[in-house]
Amino acid sequence: MHSLDTFQMQSAYLLGRSAPIDANEVANGLGQGNLWLYSDIAPAHWFYSHYPDHFFNGMACVDKRHANQLEPPVKQAVNDLPWASKSLGKMGHFQSTSPLIKGFLHVVQIEKMAPSYEREDIQLKHLMAIADHEQEQILQPLIYEDPIFKKWLVTQRGRLWRCLSPTYEIVFTHACSTRNPQLKSVAPDDMVVEDFESRMKWIEQAAGKFHGLMRTDAQLMENELATIARWVDAPDARWVY
């Protein structure tokens, strides 16, 4: 959300195809990634929360998940979403992956355990399994391998564009940024964003920091997550889309 609202992205989008790299495609790439990442993972969480006994087995289990097998009205609604025609195939039509299933098997373990360090370790394993699914199976083919998006990322690493581009950071608050180093994770300078392995090294570091904050200040983190959840009613970035 905050990436799309930065003045750099808004200004670039206004330049559109007159920019050295088609800024419209870059901004829409960010939107595409966010939309379809959510559309992939949210139903899995909803399904498990409402029907845990049917999640791994049965007629509608996670192994049978496929965009082409949805009920006709739902399938039509999905196909009408932005970028559907070029996104669904790249991300495997919502088919389940080993990391996704592994992540939810960890949830089964977590729900059976009393609070303990062992339980917290499994929570972190769950977090990383879902991150593996999201980054490698969804975002990698969807946007990071897109020629225009990849060209933009490569250009950003140049000396001039690096100075003008927003900092790569994950902030553990609802604010756009923070000066408190304990509440954010900044990407290493040598990270190659479009490279899955390079990106995951940073994500693992950020996940560890997030996990630590959930251990030491769960109330703060839950309050921040509750604030972020209310963004559902926030308007789209003015010039993007």
Secondary structure as UniProt FT lines:
FT   HELIX           2..5
FT   HELIX           7..15
FT   HELIX           16..18
FT   HELIX           23..50
FT   HELIX           52..54
FT   TURN            59..60
FT   HELIX           62..64
FT   HELIX           67..69
FT   HELIX           72..79
FT   TURN            82..83
FT   HELIX           84..87
FT   TURN            88..91
FT   HELIX           92..94
FT   HELIX           98..111
FT   HELIX           117..132
FT   HELIX           133..144
FT   HELIX           147..156
FT   HELIX           159..164
FT   STRAND          169..171
FT   HELIX           181..183
FT   STRAND          184..186
FT   TURN            189..190
FT   TURN            193..194
FT   HELIX           196..216
FT   HELIX           218..229
FT   HELIX           230..233
//
